[in-house]
Amino acid sequence: MSIRTIAATPAIALALLATSALVQAKLPAPPPPTPEAAAKADEAKARTAYNAKVEAYKLCKAMDKAAASYFKTTGAGKQPSPGAPACTDPGAFAYTPPKPLEAAGAHSPPETATKPPSSQTPAAAPTPKKP
């Protein structure tokens, strides 16, 4: 390599970096996801959370097994602490998609009103004053 090539290399790298930053700055924002894509993403998020629970359960079982082996080999004088939480099995994966807002009754009451929202009767009897 010649000295001119070594001196030009940082300048070329800097020019490429500046050009890539300018090109990336002009990209448009991605379109909003479709309802199907959003539902699929929600299910994937739920499945990921479930997989994390399964992995934590497997780790807990392995730690219990290792602790039991340790206490078995070291003698009966030491025992695991009784306050240690038990491993909880997460069960089978079940995903129920959330209801849309319109189906959840968020915009209107389920039935027609038959009486006014407030009444004159008190909610609780007033407490008498102590002498």
N, C-alpha and C positions, 0 to 999 in steps of 0.2 A: 504494500500500500504506500502510496506517496503521501507527503505531508498535506498537500491540498485536499486529498480525499478524506483524511482524518479530520481536518479542520471543517470540512463541509458537512460531515455526518451529523453533528448536533444541529446545524442549521436546517438540514433537510428534515430531521426528526421533529423539530419545533414547527416547521411549516406544515407538515402532515398533521400534527396534533391540532394546530389552530384551524386547519381546513376541516378536519373531522368534527370539531366542536361547532363550527359554523353550520355544517351540513345537518348535524343532529338538532340544532336549535330550530331549524325550519320545518321539522317533521310535524304533521298535524296530530292532534290528540286522538287516541283510539275511540271508536264509536262505543256508546254504552252497550253493555251486554244484553242479549235478548233474554226474555223470561226463562226460556229453556236452558240457556247457558248459565244464568244466575242460579237456577234450581240445581243444575249439575254441579256448580261450584259449591253450593251449600251442602250438597250431599258429600262431596269430596272432603269438605272441611269436617263434617261429622264423622266420616270414616277415618280421617287422620286422627281426630281426637279419640275415637274408639281404639285405634291401633296403639296410641300412646298408653291408654289404660291397660290394654292387654300386655304390652311390654313391661309396664310397671308391675303388673300381677306376676308375670314370669320372673322378673327380677326378685320380687318379694319371696316367691317360692324357692328360688335358688339360694337366697340368703338364709332362709329358714333351714334348708337342707344343709348348707355349709355350717351354720351355727349348731345344728343337732349333731353333726359329725364331730365338730370341735369339742362340744361338751361331752360327747361319748368317749373320745380319746383322751381327754385331760383328766377325767375322773368325775366322781359323783359330787365332789365338793362345790363345784360351780354349776349354776343353773341359769338359764336365760331370765331376764327380768320379767315379772308377771305383768307389768304394765305395757308391754310391747303390743302394738296394734296387730290384729290378725290380717292376713291377706284376704282381700275381697275380690271375688271373681266378677269380672265385668259382664259376664253372660254373653249371649249372642248379639250380633250387631242388628239393630233395628232403627230405621230412619223413617220418621213420619214428617213429610214436608209441611211447613207452616201454612195455615189458611191465608188466602189473600185478604186484604183489608176489607173489601166489600163483603166477602163471605163471613167474616168474623163479626159483622154487625157494628163496625166502628162508625158508620155514617148515620145510621138511623136506629131508633129503638125497635125491639123485636115486635112489639104490639102497639096498638093505638092507645094513647093516654085516656084513662077513664076518670081521673080526678086530678086536681091541681098538684103540682110538685111539692107544695108546702101546705101544711095544715096548721090550725090554731092550737092543737093539743100539744102540751109540752112533752118532750122526749123523756124526761124524768121528773119525779116529784121534787119540789124544792126542799132543801134541808132546813129545819127550824134553827133559829139562832140559839146558841147556848147562853144561859143567864150568867 
